Amino acid sequence: MARINDNYLKLQAGYLFPEISRRVTEFTTANPDAKVIRLGIGDVTKPLVPAVLKAFHEGVDDMAKGESFHGYGPEQGYAWLSQIIIDKAYKPLGVALKTSEVFISDGSKCDSSNILDIFDLSNKVAIGDPVYPVYNDTNVMVGRSGEANDKGYYEGLVYMPCTEENNFSPAFPTEKVDVIYLCSPNNPTGTVTSKEQLKAWVDYALENDAVILFDAAYEAFITEENVPHSIYEIEGAKRCAIEFRSFSKTAGFTGVRCGLTVVPEELMGATATGEKYSFNKLWNRRQGTKFNGVSYPVQKAAAAVYSDEGWAQVKEVIDYYMDNARIIREGLTAAGIKCFGGVNAPYIWLRTPEGMTSWDFFDKLLNECHVVGTPGSGFGPSGEGYFRLSAFGDKEKVTEAVEKIKQKWGK
Ligand SMILES: *Cc1c(COP(=O)(O)O)cnc(C)c1O
């Protein structure tokens, strides 16, 4: 019989979101008239903006005519899209990139997982706690870990607790690591890494020959100065970092699928015999063999995000979500609930009132306020006692949810 990949059996069965839906279904079955407001989702709700939709349609129409039909495109993405991204998203930050360093993909969940292909299994990997579960689980799947302990930490992976005490900005790992995942603005905590902090990470990575995998999926939600949009704003980062970006949250592409990964040509790793080798060459080889590019109409649509018209429209949607974030943040604070994030990210991370566990608060919020959120403990042991609310909802519903929370917990 063919052997399965036993590493998959080490994973705790996709517990968080199925368990949330189980409890919500149980509640709505028992209370059919209750209007449940969902602030648990990590998905956008607003439709594609007109300029993007127009380009998307044009891309489809091009496919209908022999002279403008597109078959396989470059596995790395069309150079015209990479160039637009470089000019519109990186140049204004003072970051110079070549099209050969930008790889267009079907999203950053895949890229941040697939990137493990070009790293040897012997590398020590550090991740945050709480964390976007993909970083943890993909390392378990490839066999970089042992079993999980009672707390949920996998043997062999290095966890960096992100807590109120360290302002959700973890300390450097206490042991030597080779790969470090950073996510800023952060999902789930909604907090950010400042320029000074990111500089310290880059210096640390350069000193310790580590590679930083920087997930910037929420960079478009940054509103404050001094918060880096790209790790390459920090000097030396091209020698130690890979960056992931996505059109998903930026432009509502969660169901369209487009993202990008930057692998600078200067970024080197070591071969088995200790010689330097370019990660860019490896990723290019990997994509060339295992990926066949993003569809042409999708890349047309993505390019329109950075047109003057497209960007203005996209920005309006982001501002709408960020106004929701403000409503949640201010409402919770007024109710005496301590919360974090929501200024440069569409997530609010709150400390559960009265010292409740994350799941106890989930049940109370659902049963008494008819509001659904995400228990912090689902993102890692250090998330216990915390809770995530998402700003990707309808303003009226968000406002109503916040009013209910205020009535319940406000003095
Ligand atoms: C939503 C999200 C992404 C984007 O994933 P896509 O595959 O591009 O849709 C990446 N990282 C984090 C932390 C996210 O929350």
The ligand as an ORCA input file, in Angstrom:
! r2SCAN-3c Opt
* xyz 0 1
  C      -5.555     37.011      3.902
  C      -4.112     36.784      4.192
  C      -3.208     36.533      3.155
  C      -3.650     36.547      1.714
  O      -3.837     35.285      1.225
  P      -4.217     35.101     -0.304
  O      -3.868     33.686     -0.572
  O      -3.400     36.043     -1.104
  O      -5.695     35.357     -0.434
  C      -1.872     36.351      3.457
  N      -1.432     36.434      4.729
  C      -2.264     36.692      5.741
  C      -1.710     36.818      7.104
  C      -3.622     36.873      5.508
  O      -4.450     37.119      6.531
*
